[in-house]
């Protein structure tokens, strides 16, 4: 799996995904999907007619119940492998002040962590994105 961070605009590229790394206070907040035992950050597909920012707001609420937060776009990222054509997404950081109830969609639970847990859903992708977000958070 090759993950590339694009710090500049990527003209002509179609963004398909958003991923939102979140913290509340000093803790990272991850969710667990109902059908998995691993942990992940909020995110998903950008729907037709949605901007990446709108998708991030929607996914953040649907997957975590976040009600009060600051959302920061960080960069475009791409993922590819020998079996997978390159696809692009937008990486966000959210500083969450308040969560409401977890909506009854696809996530089973929300948990706080001091660092990225070992059992993550996307181990080939998250470490690169996590490093970028950690660099951003250091400068806040």
N, C-alpha and C positions, 0 to 999 in steps of 0.2 A: 504494500500500500504506500503510495507516494502522496504526501500532503504538502501543498505549496501555498504559502501566504503571499498575497498580492497586495502590496501596500498602496498601490496607485489604482486608478480606474482601469477597467478592463473593457475597452470599447468592443462592441459586437458580441460580448459574452452574455448568455442567458443564465441568470441566477435561478437555481431550482430549489435551494434550501436556505433555511436560517438555523443557526444554533445560538443559544443564549446561555452563556456561563454566568451564574448568579452567585452573589454573596449577600448574606444578611449579617451585618456586623463583621466579625472576623471569620465567619464560617462560610464555606462553600455549601450551596444547597443543590442537591441532586434528587431525582425522582426515580422510582422503580415502576416500570410498566407492569400491568397486570399479568402478562404472559411471560415475564422474564424474572430472573433472580439477580440480574446485574443492575448497576446504577448508571444514570445518564443525565445530561443537562437537557433543559427544555429545547425543543426545536422540531422542525419538520419541513414539509413541502410548502412552497409559496403557491397559493391557489391562483387560478386565473383571475386577472383583474386586480390582484393585490400587489402592493409594493413590498419590498423586503421589510421595511419598517412596520407596515400593517401586519404582515405575517408574524413578525417577532412579537408584537403586542398580543395578537390572537393566541399564538402558541404559548406564550408566557402565562396567560390567564388559563387557557384550557388545561395545561399540564401541571400548573403549580397553584393556581388560585391567587397569584400575586395581584394585589390591589393598589399598592402604592410603591412606586419605584422610579429610579432614574435609569433610562436605557441609553446606552452609548454604542453606536456602530464603530467597530474596530477596523475590519478589513475584509476583503474578499478572500476566500480560500478555495482551493480546488483539490479534488481527490481523484486519483487514478491508480490503476494497476494493470497487469498484463491482461486480465480478464474484463476489466471495467474501463469504459471510455471515460475521459476526464469530465467531471461534472463540477459545477461551481455553486458556492453558497456564500452567505454573508454571516460573519461572526460578530456577535454582540456581547456586551457586558451589561449586566443589570445589577444595580445596587438596590436591593429590595428592603423597603422600610416595613411593609406589612403584608402578610398573607391572609387571605380569607380562607374559607373552606375549600378543600380540594374538589374541583368539579368532578362529576361522575362520568368521566370520559374514559380514557385508556390508562391512566396512571393509578397505581394502587397506594403509593405512599410517597411522602416527602421526608428527606432526612438531611441533617447538617453534618458536615465533615470538616476537619481541620485542614486536610489536604486531599488530593485526588485519591479516591479509594482504588484498591487493586482490582476489584471486580466491576469493571466498567463495560458498558455495552459495545463501545467502539474503541477497543484498545489500540488499533492501528491509526486512529485519527485523533483521539482526545489529547495525547501527550503534546503534540505540536500546537494545537489550539490552546491548551492549558498554559503552555510556556508563554505564548503571545499575550494571553489575558493577564497572567501574573506580571509580566513586564509593564503592561498598561496600569494595573492596579498600584504598582510601586510608585508611580508618578502622580497619583491622585492626591 
